[in-house]
């Protein structure tokens, strides 16, 4: 099996830059996988699990929104945030999920609550918890 070059980049840093065998990412139209020789394409990235394998080792990340480009055996993933499974603080993620649920349980007429932001926070927290539980 051939190799791909994967880069996962956030505004703060390059999280991954290495040769891998396969990449699986949460695209805006559903999860997609990339192997060597994949047709070029662009996709939105939604909050979810990004994983890649090299040899017999698989790495898992929780990612937020962004974009992915596949071209010439390169996969570039640009996201607002990404966390390795080992770095996810489960207790913090659970607290964030509870706070978001509390906000969303309030009356939609409440002016001091940004419901879109609360929904996004809930999605991020749920993704962090799921990815952490799955990848450990």
N, CA, C and O atoms as a GROMACS GRO file, in nm:
protein
  544
    1UNK      N    1   0.086  -0.118   0.000
    1UNK     CA    2   0.000   0.000   0.000
    1UNK      C    3   0.090   0.123   0.000
    1UNK      O    4   0.190   0.128   0.071
    2UNK      N    5   0.053   0.223  -0.080
    2UNK     CA    6   0.129   0.347  -0.089
    2UNK      C    7   0.099   0.440   0.026
    2UNK      O    8   0.014   0.412   0.111
    3UNK      N    9   0.168   0.550   0.028
    3UNK     CA   10   0.155   0.646   0.136
    3UNK      C   11   0.090   0.776   0.089
    3UNK      O   12   0.093   0.811  -0.029
    4UNK      N   13   0.032   0.846   0.185
    4UNK     CA   14  -0.025   0.979   0.167
    4UNK      C   15   0.051   1.072   0.262
    4UNK      O   16   0.103   1.028   0.364
    5UNK      N   17   0.056   1.198   0.228
    5UNK     CA   18   0.108   1.295   0.324
    5UNK      C   19  -0.012   1.364   0.387
    5UNK      O   20  -0.092   1.426   0.318
    6UNK      N   21  -0.024   1.354   0.519
    6UNK     CA   22  -0.134   1.415   0.593
    6UNK      C   23  -0.083   1.536   0.671
    6UNK      O   24   0.020   1.531   0.737
    7UNK      N   25  -0.159   1.645   0.660
    7UNK     CA   26  -0.135   1.761   0.745
    7UNK      C   27  -0.267   1.801   0.809
    7UNK      O   28  -0.368   1.820   0.740
    8UNK      N   29  -0.266   1.812   0.941
    8UNK     CA   30  -0.381   1.863   1.016
    8UNK      C   31  -0.333   1.992   1.080
    8UNK      O   32  -0.240   1.993   1.161
    9UNK      N   33  -0.399   2.103   1.042
    9UNK     CA   34  -0.353   2.234   1.084
    9UNK      C   35  -0.467   2.310   1.153
    9UNK      O   36  -0.580   2.312   1.104
   10UNK      N   37  -0.435   2.372   1.268
   10UNK     CA   38  -0.527   2.461   1.338
   10UNK      C   39  -0.467   2.601   1.334
   10UNK      O   40  -0.352   2.616   1.293
   11UNK      N   41  -0.542   2.703   1.374
   11UNK     CA   42  -0.482   2.837   1.378
   11UNK      C   43  -0.360   2.847   1.471
   11UNK      O   44  -0.275   2.934   1.452
   12UNK      N   45  -0.352   2.760   1.570
   12UNK     CA   46  -0.241   2.765   1.665
   12UNK      C   47  -0.117   2.690   1.620
   12UNK      O   48  -0.005   2.734   1.645
   13UNK      N   49  -0.136   2.575   1.550
   13UNK     CA   50  -0.018   2.495   1.515
   13UNK      C   51  -0.051   2.385   1.416
   13UNK      O   52  -0.167   2.357   1.385
   14UNK      N   53   0.055   2.324   1.366
   14UNK     CA   54   0.042   2.206   1.282
   14UNK      C   55   0.036   2.086   1.378
   14UNK      O   56   0.132   2.057   1.449
   15UNK      N   57  -0.079   2.019   1.378
   15UNK     CA   58  -0.100   1.906   1.469
   15UNK      C   59  -0.035   1.778   1.417
   15UNK      O   60   0.019   1.698   1.494
   16UNK      N   61  -0.041   1.759   1.285
   16UNK     CA   62   0.014   1.639   1.222
   16UNK      C   63   0.076   1.680   1.089
   16UNK      O   64   0.018   1.760   1.015
   17UNK      N   65   0.192   1.626   1.060
   17UNK     CA   66   0.252   1.639   0.928
   17UNK      C   67   0.338   1.515   0.909
   17UNK      O   68   0.454   1.510   0.949
   18UNK      N   69   0.278   1.412   0.846
   18UNK     CA   70   0.349   1.285   0.832
   18UNK      C   71   0.290   1.199   0.720
   18UNK      O   72   0.181   1.224   0.670
   19UNK      N   73   0.366   1.098   0.684
   19UNK     CA   74   0.322   1.000   0.586
   19UNK      C   75   0.233   0.898   0.656
   19UNK      O   76   0.268   0.848   0.763
   20UNK      N   77   0.117   0.869   0.594
   20UNK     CA   78   0.021   0.775   0.652
   20UNK      C   79  -0.031   0.682   0.542
   20UNK      O   80  -0.010   0.707   0.423
   21UNK      N   81  -0.099   0.575   0.584
   21UNK     CA   82  -0.158   0.481   0.489
   21UNK      C   83  -0.301   0.517   0.452
   21UNK      O   84  -0.342   0.501   0.337
   22UNK      N   85  -0.377   0.566   0.550
   22UNK     CA   86  -0.518   0.598   0.528
   22UNK      C   87  -0.560   0.710   0.621
   22UNK      O   88  -0.510   0.722   0.732
   23UNK      N   89  -0.654   0.792   0.573
   23UNK     CA   90  -0.713   0.899   0.653
   23UNK      C   91  -0.865   0.883   0.645
   23UNK      O   92  -0.919   0.860   0.537
   24UNK      N   93  -0.933   0.895   0.758
   24UNK     CA   94  -1.079   0.892   0.762
   24UNK      C   95  -1.122   1.018   0.837
   24UNK      O   96  -1.077   1.042   0.949
   25UNK      N   97  -1.210   1.097   0.774
   25UNK     CA   98  -1.248   1.226   0.832
   25UNK      C   99  -1.399   1.247   0.825
   25UNK      O  100  -1.466   1.187   0.741
   26UNK      N  101  -1.452   1.333   0.914
   26UNK     CA  102  -1.595   1.363   0.915
   26UNK      C  103  -1.630   1.476   0.817
   26UNK      O  104  -1.620   1.594   0.852
   27UNK      N  105  -1.668   1.441   0.697
   27UNK     CA  106  -1.701   1.541   0.595
   27UNK      C  107  -1.842   1.594   0.610
   27UNK      O  108  -1.926   1.535   0.678
   28UNK      N  109  -1.866   1.706   0.546
   28UNK     CA  110  -1.999   1.769   0.555
   28UNK      C  111  -2.107   1.684   0.491
   28UNK      O  112  -2.225   1.700   0.522
   29UNK      N  113  -2.070   1.592   0.401
   29UNK     CA  114  -2.168   1.502   0.340
   29UNK      C  115  -2.156   1.360   0.395
   29UNK      O  116  -2.215   1.267   0.340
   30UNK      N  117  -2.081   1.345   0.501
   30UNK     CA  118  -2.061   1.214   0.562
   30UNK      C  119  -1.914   1.182   0.574
   30UNK      O  120  -1.829   1.248   0.515
   31UNK      N  121  -1.884   1.078   0.652
   31UNK     CA  122  -1.747   1.037   0.672
   31UNK      C  123  -1.685   0.991   0.540
   31UNK      O  124  -1.751   0.924   0.461
   32UNK      N  125  -1.559   1.028   0.517
   32UNK     CA  126  -1.491   0.984   0.396
   32UNK      C  127  -1.353   0.930   0.430
   32UNK      O  128  -1.291   0.969   0.530
   33UNK      N  129  -1.306   0.839   0.348
   33UNK     CA  130  -1.173   0.781   0.364
   33UNK      C  131  -1.088   0.809   0.243
   33UNK      O  132  -1.139   0.819   0.131
   34UNK      N  133  -0.958   0.821   0.265
   34UNK     CA  134  -0.865   0.852   0.157
   34UNK      C  135  -0.749   0.754   0.163
   34UNK      O  136  -0.685   0.736   0.266
   35UNK      N  137  -0.722   0.691   0.047
   35UNK     CA  138  -0.606   0.605   0.028
   35UNK      C  139  -0.521   0.665  -0.083
   35UNK      O  140  -0.564   0.760  -0.151
   36UNK      N  141  -0.404   0.611  -0.103
   36UNK     CA  142  -0.316   0.656  -0.211
   36UNK      C  143  -0.393   0.651  -0.344
   36UNK      O  144  -0.467   0.557  -0.370
   37UNK      N  145  -0.374   0.754  -0.426
   37UNK     CA  146  -0.436   0.758  -0.558
   37UNK      C  147  -0.577   0.811  -0.559
   37UNK      O  148  -0.644   0.806  -0.663
   38UNK      N  149  -0.625   0.862  -0.448
   38UNK     CA  150  -0.762   0.912  -0.441
   38UNK      C  151  -0.781   1.030  -0.535
   38UNK      O  152  -0.689   1.110  -0.554
   39UNK      N  153  -0.898   1.040  -0.593
   39UNK     CA  154  -0.932   1.152  -0.681
   39UNK      C  155  -0.928   1.282  -0.602
   39UNK      O  156  -0.966   1.284  -0.485
   40UNK      N  157  -0.882   1.391  -0.662
   40UNK     CA  158  -0.880   1.520  -0.591
   40UNK      C  159  -1.021   1.567  -0.557
   40UNK      O  160  -1.114   1.551  -0.637
   41UNK      N  161  -1.037   1.625  -0.438
   41UNK     CA  162  -1.165   1.684  -0.400
   41UNK      C  163  -1.147   1.776  -0.280
   41UNK      O  164  -1.045   1.773  -0.211
   42UNK      N  165  -1.249   1.858  -0.258
   42UNK     CA  166  -1.258   1.945  -0.140
   42UNK      C  167  -1.381   1.904  -0.061
   42UNK      O  168  -1.481   1.861  -0.119
   43UNK      N  169  -1.374   1.917   0.070
   43UNK     CA  170  -1.490   1.886   0.154
   43UNK      C  171  -1.488   1.976   0.276
   43UNK      O  172  -1.382   2.014   0.326
   44UNK      N  173  -1.608   2.010   0.323
   44UNK     CA  174  -1.618   2.073   0.453
   44UNK      C  175  -1.593   1.966   0.559
   44UNK      O  176  -1.618   1.848   0.536
   45UNK      N  177  -1.544   2.008   0.673
   45UNK     CA  178  -1.524   1.918   0.787
   45UNK      C  179  -1.623   1.961   0.895
   45UNK      O  180  -1.636   2.080   0.923
   46UNK      N  181  -1.690   1.864   0.954
   46UNK     CA  182  -1.784   1.891   1.063
   46UNK      C  183  -1.726   1.832   1.192
   46UNK      O  184  -1.636   1.748   1.186
   47UNK      N  185  -1.774   1.876   1.307
   47UNK     CA  186  -1.722   1.820   1.431
   47UNK      C  187  -1.736   1.668   1.433
   47UNK      O  188  -1.844   1.614   1.406
   48UNK      N  189  -1.627   1.602   1.464
   48UNK     CA  190  -1.628   1.456   1.467
   48UNK      C  191  -1.490   1.400   1.489
   48UNK      O  192  -1.399   1.468   1.536
   49UNK      N  193  -1.476   1.273   1.453
   49UNK     CA  194  -1.350   1.202   1.471
   49UNK      C  195  -1.272   1.198   1.341
   49UNK      O  196  -1.325   1.160   1.237
   50UNK      N  197  -1.148   1.237   1.347
   50UNK     CA  198  -1.054   1.220   1.237
   50UNK      C  199  -0.955   1.114   1.282
   50UNK      O  200  -0.899   1.123   1.392
   51UNK      N  201  -0.934   1.014   1.199
   51UNK     CA  202  -0.836   0.911   1.235
   51UNK      C  203  -0.748   0.880   1.116
   51UNK      O  204  -0.787   0.898   1.001
   52UNK      N  205  -0.629   0.834   1.146
   52UNK     CA  206  -0.537   0.795   1.040
   52UNK      C  207  -0.452   0.679   1.090
   52UNK      O  208  -0.430   0.662   1.210
   53UNK      N  209  -0.406   0.601   0.995
   53UNK     CA  210  -0.324   0.486   1.029
   53UNK      C  211  -0.195   0.491   0.950
   53UNK      O  212  -0.190   0.532   0.834
   54UNK      N  213  -0.091   0.446   1.017
   54UNK     CA  214   0.039   0.430   0.954
   54UNK      C  215   0.096   0.300   1.009
   54UNK      O  216   0.122   0.289   1.129
   55UNK      N  217   0.114   0.203   0.921
   55UNK     CA  218   0.154   0.071   0.968
   55UNK      C  219   0.044   0.012   1.052
   55UNK      O  220  -0.071   0.008   1.010
   56UNK      N  221   0.079  -0.035   1.171
   56UNK     CA  222  -0.023  -0.094   1.259
   56UNK      C  223  -0.068   0.002   1.369
   56UNK      O  224  -0.133  -0.041   1.464
   57UNK      N  225  -0.034   0.129   1.357
   57UNK     CA  226  -0.073   0.228   1.458
   57UNK      C  227  -0.180   0.321   1.402
   57UNK      O  228  -0.167   0.373   1.291
   58UNK      N  229  -0.287   0.341   1.481
   58UNK     CA  230  -0.395   0.432   1.444
   58UNK      C  231  -0.404   0.543   1.547
   58UNK      O  232  -0.401   0.518   1.667
   59UNK      N  233  -0.414   0.667   1.498
   59UNK     CA  234  -0.428   0.784   1.585
   59UNK      C  235  -0.569   0.841   1.568
   59UNK      O  236  -0.624   0.839   1.458
   60UNK      N  237  -0.626   0.891   1.676
   60UNK     CA  238  -0.761   0.948   1.676
   60UNK      C  239  -0.754   1.093   1.724
   60UNK      O  240  -0.684   1.124   1.820
   61UNK      N  241  -0.829   1.179   1.656
   61UNK     CA  242  -0.840   1.319   1.695
   61UNK      C  243  -0.987   1.356   1.700
   61UNK      O  244  -1.068   1.302   1.624
   62UNK      N  245  -1.022   1.447   1.788
   62UNK     CA  246  -1.151   1.514   1.783
   62UNK      C  247  -1.127   1.645   1.709
   62UNK      O  248  -1.036   1.720   1.744
   63UNK      N  249  -1.207   1.674   1.607
   63UNK     CA  250  -1.189   1.797   1.530
   63UNK      C  251  -1.319   1.876   1.527
   63UNK      O  252  -1.428   1.822   1.546
   64UNK      N  253  -1.304   2.006   1.504
   64UNK     CA  254  -1.421   2.093   1.489
   64UNK      C  255  -1.438   2.124   1.341
   64UNK      O  256  -1.392   2.047   1.256
   65UNK      N  257  -1.502   2.233   1.309
   65UNK     CA  258  -1.532   2.265   1.170
   65UNK      C  259  -1.408   2.312   1.094
   65UNK      O  260  -1.313   2.364   1.152
   66UNK      N  261  -1.414   2.292   0.963
   66UNK     CA  262  -1.304   2.334   0.877
   66UNK      C  263  -1.322   2.282   0.737
   66UNK      O  264  -1.434   2.265   0.689
   67UNK      N  265  -1.208   2.256   0.672
   67UNK     CA  266  -1.207   2.210   0.533
   67UNK      C  267  -1.099   2.106   0.514
   67UNK      O  268  -1.000   2.102   0.588
   68UNK      N  269  -1.118   2.022   0.413
   68UNK     CA  270  -1.016   1.924   0.375
   68UNK      C  271  -0.996   1.932   0.225
   68UNK      O  272  -1.091   1.951   0.148
   69UNK      N  273  -0.871   1.916   0.184
   69UNK     CA  274  -0.838   1.910   0.041
   69UNK      C  275  -0.756   1.784   0.018
   69UNK      O  276  -0.662   1.756   0.092
   70UNK      N  277  -0.794   1.709  -0.084
   70UNK     CA  278  -0.721   1.589  -0.124
   70UNK      C  279  -0.670   1.613  -0.265
   70UNK      O  280  -0.748   1.644  -0.355
   71UNK      N  281  -0.539   1.600  -0.285
   71UNK     CA  282  -0.480   1.621  -0.417
   71UNK      C  283  -0.338   1.564  -0.418
   71UNK      O  284  -0.261   1.587  -0.324
   72UNK      N  285  -0.305   1.491  -0.522
   72UNK     CA  286  -0.168   1.439  -0.541
   72UNK      C  287  -0.115   1.365  -0.419
   72UNK      O  288  -0.003   1.391  -0.374
   73UNK      N  289  -0.194   1.274  -0.366
   73UNK     CA  290  -0.156   1.193  -0.249
   73UNK      C  291  -0.122   1.278  -0.126
   73UNK      O  292  -0.038   1.240  -0.044
   74UNK      N  293  -0.188   1.393  -0.116
   74UNK     CA  294  -0.176   1.481   0.001
   74UNK      C  295  -0.317   1.505   0.055
   74UNK      O  296  -0.411   1.527  -0.021
   75UNK      N  297  -0.329   1.501   0.186
   75UNK     CA  298  -0.455   1.534   0.252
   75UNK      C  299  -0.424   1.650   0.347
   75UNK      O  300  -0.347   1.636   0.442
   76UNK      N  301  -0.485   1.765   0.320
   76UNK     CA  302  -0.468   1.882   0.406
   76UNK      C  303  -0.600   1.908   0.476
   76UNK      O  304  -0.704   1.926   0.412
   77UNK      N  305  -0.596   1.910   0.608
   77UNK     CA  306  -0.715   1.933   0.689
   77UNK      C  307  -0.691   2.060   0.770
   77UNK      O  308  -0.599   2.066   0.852
   78UNK      N  309  -0.774   2.160   0.746
   78UNK     CA  310  -0.765   2.287   0.818
   78UNK      C  311  -0.888   2.299   0.905
   78UNK      O  312  -1.000   2.309   0.854
   79UNK      N  313  -0.870   2.298   1.037
   79UNK     CA  314  -0.984   2.303   1.129
   79UNK      C  315  -0.962   2.409   1.236
   79UNK      O  316  -0.849   2.449   1.265
   80UNK      N  317  -1.073   2.453   1.295
   80UNK     CA  318  -1.065   2.552   1.402
   80UNK      C  319  -0.992   2.496   1.525
   80UNK      O  320  -0.919   2.569   1.592
   81UNK      N  321  -1.013   2.367   1.554
   81UNK     CA  322  -0.948   2.304   1.669
   81UNK      C  323  -0.939   2.154   1.646
   81UNK      O  324  -1.023   2.095   1.579
   82UNK      N  325  -0.836   2.094   1.704
   82UNK     CA  326  -0.817   1.949   1.698
   82UNK      C  327  -0.748   1.906   1.827
   82UNK      O  328  -0.659   1.975   1.878
   83UNK      N  329  -0.790   1.791   1.879
   83UNK     CA  330  -0.731   1.738   2.002
   83UNK      C  331  -0.703   1.590   1.985
   83UNK      O  332  -0.788   1.516   1.936
   84UNK      N  333  -0.584   1.548   2.025
   84UNK     CA  334  -0.555   1.405   2.031
   84UNK      C  335  -0.640   1.344   2.142
   84UNK      O  336  -0.670   1.411   2.241
   85UNK      N  337  -0.676   1.220   2.126
   85UNK     CA  338  -0.760   1.152   2.225
   85UNK      C  339  -0.698   1.161   2.364
   85UNK      O  340  -0.767   1.188   2.462
   86UNK      N  341  -0.568   1.139   2.372
   86UNK     CA  342  -0.501   1.140   2.503
   86UNK      C  343  -0.505   1.276   2.571
   86UNK      O  344  -0.489   1.286   2.692
   87UNK      N  345  -0.528   1.383   2.493
   87UNK     CA  346  -0.528   1.518   2.548
   87UNK      C  347  -0.668   1.567   2.587
   87UNK      O  348  -0.680   1.675   2.645
   88UNK      N  349  -0.772   1.490   2.557
   88UNK     CA  350  -0.908   1.534   2.587
   88UNK      C  351  -0.936   1.517   2.735
   88UNK      O  352  -0.920   1.408   2.791
   89UNK      N  353  -0.977   1.625   2.798
   89UNK     CA  354  -1.013   1.625   2.939
   89UNK      C  355  -1.162   1.590   2.946
   89UNK      O  356  -1.249   1.674   2.920
   90UNK      N  357  -1.191   1.465   2.981
   90UNK     CA  358  -1.329   1.417   2.982
   90UNK      C  359  -1.418   1.495   3.079
   90UNK      O  360  -1.532   1.526   3.048
   91UNK      N  361  -1.366   1.526   3.196
   91UNK     CA  362  -1.447   1.598   3.294
   91UNK      C  363  -1.482   1.737   3.242
   91UNK      O  364  -1.595   1.783   3.258
   92UNK      N  365  -1.387   1.804   3.183
   92UNK     CA  366  -1.414   1.936   3.124
   92UNK      C  367  -1.517   1.927   3.012
   92UNK      O  368  -1.607   2.011   3.002
   93UNK      N  369  -1.505   1.824   2.928
   93UNK     CA  370  -1.601   1.805   2.818
   93UNK      C  371  -1.741   1.778   2.874
   93UNK      O  372  -1.839   1.830   2.820
   94UNK      N  373  -1.751   1.700   2.979
   94UNK     CA  374  -1.882   1.672   3.040
   94UNK      C  375  -1.943   1.798   3.100
   94UNK      O  376  -2.064   1.821   3.087
   95UNK      N  377  -1.860   1.880   3.165
   95UNK     CA  378  -1.911   2.006   3.221
   95UNK      C  379  -1.960   2.098   3.109
   95UNK      O  380  -2.064   2.162   3.122
   96UNK      N  381  -1.884   2.105   2.998
   96UNK     CA  382  -1.924   2.189   2.885
   96UNK      C  383  -2.056   2.139   2.826
   96UNK      O  384  -2.141   2.220   2.788
   97UNK      N  385  -2.072   2.008   2.819
   97UNK     CA  386  -2.196   1.952   2.766
   97UNK      C  387  -2.313   1.989   2.856
   97UNK      O  388  -2.420   2.026   2.806
   98UNK      N  389  -2.296   1.979   2.986
   98UNK     CA  390  -2.403   2.013   3.080
   98UNK      C  391  -2.440   2.161   3.072
   98UNK      O  392  -2.558   2.197   3.074
   99UNK      N  393  -2.338   2.248   3.064
   99UNK     CA  394  -2.366   2.392   3.050
   99UNK      C  395  -2.445   2.421   2.923
   99UNK      O  396  -2.541   2.498   2.926
  100UNK      N  397  -2.405   2.358   2.814
  100UNK     CA  398  -2.475   2.380   2.686
  100UNK      C  399  -2.619   2.329   2.695
  100UNK      O  400  -2.711   2.394   2.646
  101UNK      N  401  -2.639   2.214   2.756
  101UNK     CA  402  -2.774   2.159   2.771
  101UNK      C  403  -2.861   2.252   2.855
  101UNK      O  404  -2.979   2.272   2.825
  102UNK      N  405  -2.804   2.307   2.962
  102UNK     CA  406  -2.879   2.400   3.047
  102UNK      C  407  -2.922   2.523   2.968
  102UNK      O  408  -3.036   2.569   2.981
  103UNK      N  409  -2.832   2.577   2.886
  103UNK     CA  410  -2.866   2.694   2.805
  103UNK      C  411  -2.976   2.661   2.705
  103UNK      O  412  -3.069   2.738   2.685
  104UNK      N  413  -2.964   2.544   2.642
  104UNK     CA  414  -3.060   2.506   2.539
  104UNK      C  415  -3.197   2.472   2.597
  104UNK      O  416  -3.297   2.474   2.526
  105UNK      N  417  -3.202   2.441   2.727
  105UNK     CA  418  -3.330   2.408   2.791
  105UNK      C  419  -3.412   2.533   2.822
  105UNK      O  420  -3.530   2.522   2.856
  106UNK      N  421  -3.351   2.649   2.812
  106UNK     CA  422  -3.422   2.775   2.842
  106UNK      C  423  -3.514   2.813   2.727
  106UNK      O  424  -3.501   2.763   2.615
  107UNK      N  425  -3.606   2.901   2.756
  107UNK     CA  426  -3.701   2.951   2.659
  107UNK      C  427  -3.627   3.019   2.543
  107UNK      O  428  -3.536   3.100   2.565
  108UNK      N  429  -3.666   2.986   2.422
  108UNK     CA  430  -3.599   3.043   2.303
  108UNK      C  431  -3.614   3.195   2.294
  108UNK      O  432  -3.543   3.259   2.217
  109UNK      N  433  -3.704   3.251   2.370
  109UNK     CA  434  -3.722   3.396   2.371
  109UNK      C  435  -3.622   3.468   2.461
  109UNK      O  436  -3.618   3.591   2.462
  110UNK      N  437  -3.542   3.392   2.536
  110UNK     CA  438  -3.444   3.451   2.625
  110UNK      C  439  -3.338   3.524   2.543
  110UNK      O  440  -3.270   3.464   2.460
  111UNK      N  441  -3.326   3.654   2.566
  111UNK     CA  442  -3.239   3.737   2.482
  111UNK      C  443  -3.091   3.724   2.513
  111UNK      O  444  -3.008   3.749   2.426
  112UNK      N  445  -3.055   3.687   2.635
  112UNK     CA  446  -2.913   3.683   2.671
  112UNK      C  447  -2.845   3.550   2.639
  112UNK      O  448  -2.730   3.528   2.679
  113UNK      N  449  -2.913   3.462   2.567
  113UNK     CA  450  -2.854   3.333   2.531
  113UNK      C  451  -2.844   3.322   2.379
  113UNK      O  452  -2.943   3.340   2.308
  114UNK      N  453  -2.725   3.292   2.333
  114UNK     CA  454  -2.700   3.268   2.190
  114UNK      C  455  -2.721   3.117   2.168
  114UNK      O  456  -2.632   3.037   2.195
  115UNK      N  457  -2.839   3.081   2.119
  115UNK     CA  458  -2.873   2.939   2.105
  115UNK      C  459  -2.789   2.869   2.000
  115UNK      O  460  -2.756   2.751   2.016
  116UNK      N  461  -2.752   2.938   1.893
  116UNK     CA  462  -2.665   2.877   1.793
  116UNK      C  463  -2.531   2.841   1.854
  116UNK      O  464  -2.478   2.732   1.832
  117UNK      N  465  -2.477   2.932   1.932
  117UNK     CA  466  -2.348   2.908   1.997
  117UNK      C  467  -2.360   2.793   2.097
  117UNK      O  468  -2.270   2.711   2.108
  118UNK      N  469  -2.470   2.788   2.170
  118UNK     CA  470  -2.492   2.679   2.267
  118UNK      C  471  -2.504   2.545   2.196
  118UNK      O  472  -2.452   2.444   2.244
  119UNK      N  473  -2.572   2.542   2.080
  119UNK     CA  474  -2.583   2.418   2.003
  119UNK      C  475  -2.446   2.373   1.952
  119UNK      O  476  -2.415   2.254   1.955
  120UNK      N  477  -2.365   2.468   1.906
  120UNK     CA  478  -2.230   2.434   1.859
  120UNK      C  479  -2.145   2.382   1.974
  120UNK      O  480  -2.068   2.288   1.957
  121UNK      N  481  -2.157   2.444   2.091
  121UNK     CA  482  -2.082   2.399   2.209
  121UNK      C  483  -2.124   2.258   2.248
  121UNK      O  484  -2.039   2.176   2.286
  122UNK      N  485  -2.253   2.229   2.240
  122UNK     CA  486  -2.302   2.095   2.272
  122UNK      C  487  -2.244   1.993   2.173
  122UNK      O  488  -2.197   1.887   2.215
  123UNK      N  489  -2.248   2.024   2.044
  123UNK     CA  490  -2.192   1.933   1.943
  123UNK      C  491  -2.044   1.906   1.970
  123UNK      O  492  -2.000   1.791   1.964
  124UNK      N  493  -1.967   2.011   1.999
  124UNK     CA  494  -1.824   1.995   2.026
  124UNK      C  495  -1.801   1.906   2.148
  124UNK      O  496  -1.716   1.817   2.145
  125UNK      N  497  -1.877   1.930   2.255
  125UNK     CA  498  -1.860   1.852   2.377
  125UNK      C  499  -1.894   1.705   2.354
  125UNK      O  500  -1.822   1.616   2.400
  126UNK      N  501  -2.003   1.680   2.282
  126UNK     CA  502  -2.042   1.541   2.254
  126UNK      C  503  -1.935   1.472   2.170
  126UNK      O  504  -1.902   1.356   2.195
  127UNK      N  505  -1.882   1.541   2.071
  127UNK     CA  506  -1.776   1.483   1.987
  127UNK      C  507  -1.654   1.451   2.072
  127UNK      O  508  -1.597   1.343   2.060
  128UNK      N  509  -1.613   1.543   2.157
  128UNK     CA  510  -1.496   1.520   2.241
  128UNK      C  511  -1.516   1.397   2.329
  128UNK      O  512  -1.424   1.317   2.345
  129UNK      N  513  -1.635   1.382   2.387
  129UNK     CA  514  -1.663   1.268   2.474
  129UNK      C  515  -1.663   1.139   2.393
  129UNK      O  516  -1.599   1.042   2.433
  130UNK      N  517  -1.732   1.137   2.281
  130UNK     CA  518  -1.739   1.015   2.198
  130UNK      C  519  -1.601   0.973   2.148
  130UNK      O  520  -1.565   0.855   2.156
  131UNK      N  521  -1.525   1.069   2.096
  131UNK     CA  522  -1.392   1.035   2.043
  131UNK      C  523  -1.302   0.986   2.154
  131UNK      O  524  -1.226   0.891   2.135
  132UNK      N  525  -1.310   1.049   2.269
  132UNK     CA  526  -1.228   1.007   2.382
  132UNK      C  527  -1.262   0.866   2.428
  132UNK      O  528  -1.173   0.786   2.454
  133UNK      N  529  -1.392   0.836   2.438
  133UNK     CA  530  -1.434   0.703   2.481
  133UNK      C  531  -1.395   0.597   2.379
  133UNK      O  532  -1.354   0.487   2.416
  134UNK      N  533  -1.407   0.628   2.254
  134UNK     CA  534  -1.378   0.533   2.146
  134UNK      C  535  -1.228   0.506   2.131
  134UNK      O  536  -1.185   0.393   2.107
  135UNK      N  537  -1.150   0.613   2.145
  135UNK     CA  538  -1.007   0.602   2.117
  135UNK      C  539  -0.920   0.559   2.232
  135UNK      O  540  -0.800   0.538   2.213
  136UNK      N  541  -0.975   0.545   2.350
  136UNK     CA  542  -0.890   0.507   2.465
  136UNK      C  543  -0.879   0.359   2.484
  136UNK      O  544  -0.812   0.313   2.576
   0.00000   0.00000   0.00000
